């Protein structure tokens, strides 16, 4: 690159200087010739003086051209080095990135376009480093999540096969629960992959959130009745917000499923809708086990399930991640307020 830049600079500089000197020499010769034609009666001494003056101008012009070209070559070498040095460093960093060395960075100085390019490359390296760490963590978490139910199923099948266990309804139901867990995990991963896709788009239409929530609570009533958990709704008559109806019901399903899992019998789960000037607020509140304060910042992480409800870890650990992504896709915000032993309050704010 340095050689190409140097050659380009020298070629341009020498071409411009050469053209300028050529036109200057032609002009000198033209004017001296015109002078001699206009004054043919000049004595030989004056003619000789004019000739020597012409030669002096031509020679001084040629020496100036040589000196200028030499200076242009040195300046071209300097500029080529200054320009190519950061580009060469960027190339080296890109080569190290290709080898998986994500800690490589470029020393950036100045405020020109090359500095901006260096900053962009550093930012790209940081993002790729984060993505690589996320990929490794995701692979490890996924392997762990799949290993547990598969190991359980394998041990149960071996016990059945060896005659150690008889296939009682309770033991078959335990196998069924592990299979259901695997199915839910795969389904959640498919949803998450769809949300991360660049092609993911919402079909937002003005909808009455009160109507959507009331209809959805009717479909969720059976599992709450079976567990003897009270399901309540409080809201105004109409809160119209542009939402994707299907995706919003996904949000409700995941939040209510979590609330049901961690609320004991005779507890209460309440859904509230509040209409504000620029936002609609949806609150899902339960009287369940609550979340320890140190776990609240982690609940939206993939595969994070905590150790609530007496040490039992429920769900796939992806539900709240999906909820957060869907809320953010609606340009909304979500936060969780909880105190261990006193229930949990999830607050959604959606722009109107």
C-alpha positions in Angstrom: 0.0 0.0 0.0 2.8 2.4 0.9 4.5 1.8 -2.5 1.2 2.4 -4.3 0.5 5.6 -2.5 4.0 6.9 -3.0 3.9 6.1 -6.7 0.5 7.8 -7.0 1.7 10.9 -5.2 5.0 11.1 -7.1 3.2 10.5 -10.5 0.7 13.2 -9.8 3.2 15.7 -8.5 5.7 15.1 -11.3 3.0 15.3 -13.9 1.8 18.6 -12.7 5.3 20.1 -12.3 6.3 18.7 -15.7 3.3 20.3 -17.4 3.8 23.6 -15.7 7.5 23.7 -16.7 6.7 22.7 -20.2 4.2 25.5 -20.6 6.7 27.9 -19.0 9.5 26.9 -21.4 7.2 27.2 -24.4 6.1 30.7 -23.2 9.7 31.8 -22.7 10.7 30.6 -26.2 7.6 32.1 -27.8 8.1 35.6 -26.2 11.8 35.7 -27.0 11.1 34.7 -30.6 8.4 37.3 -30.9 10.7 39.9 -29.5 13.4 39.2 -32.0 10.9 39.3 -34.9 9.5 42.6 -33.8 13.0 44.1 -33.5 15.1 42.7 -36.4 17.4 45.7 -36.4 19.0 44.8 -33.1 22.8 44.8 -33.0 24.7 41.5 -32.6 25.5 42.3 -28.9 21.9 42.7 -27.9 20.9 39.6 -29.8 23.6 37.7 -27.9 22.4 39.1 -24.7 18.8 38.0 -25.5 20.1 34.6 -26.3 22.0 34.2 -23.0 19.0 35.6 -21.1 16.8 32.9 -22.7 19.3 30.2 -21.9 19.6 31.4 -18.3 15.8 31.3 -17.9 15.5 27.9 -19.4 18.3 26.4 -17.3 17.1 28.0 -14.1 13.6 26.7 -14.9 14.9 23.2 -15.5 16.9 23.2 -12.2 13.8 24.5 -10.4 11.9 21.6 -11.9 14.5 19.1 -10.7 14.5 20.6 -7.2 10.7 20.7 -7.1 10.4 17.1 -8.2 12.9 16.0 -5.6 11.0 17.9 -2.9 7.7 16.4 -4.3 9.2 12.9 -4.0 10.2 13.5 -0.3 6.8 15.0 0.5 5.1 12.1 -1.3 7.1 9.5 0.8 6.2 11.3 4.0 2.5 11.6 3.2 2.4 8.0 2.0 3.9 6.9 5.2 1.6 9.0 7.3 -1.5 7.8 5.5 -0.5 4.2 5.1 0.8 3.6 8.7 -2.7 3.6 10.3 -4.1 1.6 7.4 -1.4 -1.0 7.8 -2.1 -1.1 11.5 -5.8 -1.6 10.8 -5.0 -4.4 8.4 -2.9 -6.1 11.1 -5.7 -5.8 13.6 -8.1 -7.2 11.0 -5.7 -10.1 10.5 -5.6 -10.7 14.2 -9.4 -10.5 14.4 -9.5 -13.2 11.6 -7.4 -15.4 13.9 -9.9 -14.8 16.8 -7.7 -12.4 18.8 -10.5 -10.1 19.8 -8.4 -8.0 22.3 -6.6 -6.3 19.5 -7.2 -2.5 19.3 -6.0 0.4 17.2 -4.4 3.5 18.9 -6.6 6.4 17.6 -5.4 10.0 17.5 -6.8 13.0 15.8 -10.3 13.8 14.4 -9.9 13.0 10.7 -11.5 10.3 8.6 -8.8 7.8 9.4 -9.3 8.3 13.1 -13.1 7.7 12.7 -12.3 4.6 10.7 -10.0 3.4 13.5 -12.7 4.1 16.1 -15.3 2.2 14.0 -12.9 -0.8 13.7 -12.3 -0.8 17.5 -16.1 -0.7 18.1 -16.5 -3.5 15.6 -13.9 -5.5 17.5 -15.6 -4.9 20.8 -18.9 -6.0 19.4 -17.5 -9.1 17.9 -15.7 -9.9 21.2 -19.1 -9.6 23.0 -20.8 -11.7 20.4 -18.1 -14.4 20.7 -18.4 -14.4 24.4 -22.1 -14.6 24.1 -21.9 -17.5 21.6 -19.7 -19.5 24.0 -21.9 -18.8 26.9 -25.0 -19.6 24.9 -23.5 -22.9 23.8 -22.5 -23.8 27.3 -25.9 -22.8 28.7 -27.8 -24.7 26.0 -25.7 -27.8 26.5 -26.4 -27.6 30.3 -30.1 -27.1 29.8 -30.3 -30.0 27.4 -28.0 -32.3 29.4 -30.2 -32.3 32.5 -33.5 -33.6 31.1 -31.7 -35.9 28.7 -29.7 -37.4 31.6 -32.9 -37.8 33.6 -34.7 -39.5 30.7 -31.7 -41.8 30.1 -31.5 -42.9 33.7 -35.3 -43.6 33.8 -35.2 -45.6 30.6 -32.2 -47.6 31.8 -34.1 -48.3 35.1 -37.1 -49.5 33.1 -35.0 -51.6 30.8 -33.0 -53.3 33.6 -36.2 -54.0 35.6 -35.1 -51.8 38.5 -38.2 -49.7 38.1 -41.7 -50.7 37.0 -43.3 -48.2 34.6 -45.8 -46.7 37.1 -48.0 -43.7 36.1 -45.9 -41.5 38.4 -42.6 -42.4 36.8 -44.0 -42.2 33.3 -45.4 -38.8 34.2 -41.9 -37.7 35.3 -40.5 -38.7 31.9 -43.4 -36.9 30.3 -42.5 -33.7 32.2 -38.9 -33.9 31.1 -40.0 -34.3 27.4 -42.3 -31.3 27.8 -39.5 -29.3 29.2 -37.4 -30.1 26.1 -40.2 -29.2 23.8 -40.7 -25.8 25.6 -37.0 -25.1 25.5 -36.9 -25.8 21.7 -40.0 -23.6 21.2 -38.5 -20.7 23.2 -35.3 -20.9 21.4 -37.1 -20.8 18.0 -39.0 -17.7 19.3 -35.8 -16.1 20.4 -34.1 -16.8 17.1 -37.0 -15.2 15.3 -36.8 -12.1 17.5 -33.0 -11.7 16.8 -33.5 -12.0 13.1 -33.1 -8.8 11.0 -36.3 -9.7 9.2 -38.4 -9.6 12.4 -41.1 -7.0 12.2 -44.2 -6.2 14.3 -47.6 -5.8 12.8 -48.7 -2.9 15.0 -52.3 -1.7 14.9 -54.3 0.4 17.3 -55.7 -2.0 19.8 -57.7 -1.8 23.1 -55.4 -3.3 25.7 -58.2 -3.8 28.1 -60.1 -5.9 25.6 -57.0 -8.0 24.7 -56.1 -8.6 28.4 -59.7 -9.6 29.4 -60.0 -12.1 26.6 -56.5 -13.5 27.3 -57.2 -13.9 31.0 -60.2 -16.0 30.2 -58.0 -18.5 28.3 -55.5 -18.5 31.2 -58.2 -19.1 33.8 -58.0 -22.9 33.9 -54.4 -23.4 35.2 -55.0 -20.7 37.8 -58.2 -22.5 39.0 -56.3 -25.9 39.1 -53.6 -24.4 41.3 -56.2 -22.4 43.4 -54.5 -19.1 42.6 -56.8 -16.0 42.3 -56.5 -14.2 38.9 -57.8 -10.6 39.0 -58.0 -7.7 36.6 -58.3 -4.0 37.2 -58.3 -1.4 34.4 -60.2 1.3 32.6 -62.7 0.7 29.9 -60.5 1.6 26.9 -56.7 2.0 26.6 -55.9 2.2 22.9 -52.2 1.6 22.0 -50.5 0.6 18.7 -49.4 -3.0 19.4 -49.0 -6.3 17.6 -51.9 -8.3 19.1 -50.2 -11.7 18.8 -46.9 -10.6 20.2 -48.6 -8.7 23.1 -50.4 -11.9 24.1 -47.0 -13.7 24.1 -45.8 -11.1 26.6 -48.9 -11.7 28.7 -48.5 -15.5 28.5 -44.9 -15.5 29.7 -45.5 -13.0 32.5 -48.6 -14.8 33.8 -46.9 -18.2 33.5 -44.0 -16.9 35.6 -46.4 -15.4 38.1 -48.4 -18.7 38.3 -45.2 -20.8 38.8 -44.0 -18.8 41.7 -47.3 -18.0 43.5 -48.5 -20.5 46.0 -52.1 -21.8 46.3 -54.5 -19.2 47.7 -52.2 -16.5 46.4 -53.3 -13.8 44.0 -52.1 -12.6 40.6 -53.4 -9.2 39.5 -53.2 -7.5 36.1 -53.7 -3.7 36.0 -53.9 -1.3 33.1 -53.5 2.4 33.5 -54.0 5.1 30.9 -51.6 8.0 30.9 -51.2 10.9 28.6 -48.4 9.5 26.5 -48.1 5.9 27.8 -50.2 2.9 28.7 -49.0 1.1 31.8 -49.6 -2.6 32.3 -48.7 -4.1 35.7 -48.6 -7.9 36.5 -48.4 -8.3 40.2 -48.3 -11.5 42.3 -48.1 -12.5 46.0 -45.6 -15.2 45.3 -42.1 -16.0 46.6 -40.5 -12.8 45.3 -37.0 -12.4 43.9 -33.8 -11.8 45.9 -32.5 -8.3 45.3 -29.2 -9.6 43.8 -31.0 -11.6 41.2 -33.3 -8.9 39.8 -30.7 -7.4 37.4 -30.1 -10.9 35.9 -33.7 -12.1 35.3 -33.7 -10.9 31.7 -30.6 -12.9 30.8 -30.9 -16.0 28.7 -31.2 -19.3 30.6 -31.2 -17.5 34.0 -33.8 -19.0 36.3 -32.5 -18.4 39.8 -33.2 -20.5 42.8 -36.6 -19.5 43.9 -39.5 -21.4 45.4 -37.5 -23.5 47.8 -34.6 -24.2 45.5 -36.7 -25.3 42.6 -35.7 -23.9 39.2 -38.7 -23.6 36.9 -39.2 -22.9 33.2 -36.5 -22.6 30.5 -35.0 -19.3 31.6 -35.8 -17.7 28.2 -39.4 -16.4 28.8 -38.4 -13.1 30.3 -35.7 -12.6 27.7 -38.4 -13.0 25.0 -40.7 -10.5 27.0 -38.0 -7.9 27.1 -37.2 -8.2 23.4 -40.9 -7.9 22.5 -41.5 -4.9 24.7 -38.4 -3.1 23.3 -39.7 -4.0 19.8 -42.8 -2.1 20.7 -40.5 0.8 21.8 -41.6 0.3 25.3 -39.9 -0.4 28.6 -40.1 -3.1 31.2 -38.9 -3.2 34.8 -39.3 -5.6 37.7 -39.9 -4.7 41.4 -39.7 -7.5 43.9 -38.9 -8.3 47.4 -38.1 -11.8 48.6 -41.1 -13.4 50.3 -43.4 -10.5 49.3 -44.2 -11.0 45.7 -43.2 -9.5 42.4 -44.4 -6.6 40.3 -43.6 -6.3 36.6 -44.3 -3.0 35.0 -44.7 -2.5 31.2 -44.9 1.0 29.7 -46.0 1.2 26.0 -46.0 4.4 24.0 -49.3 5.6 22.7 
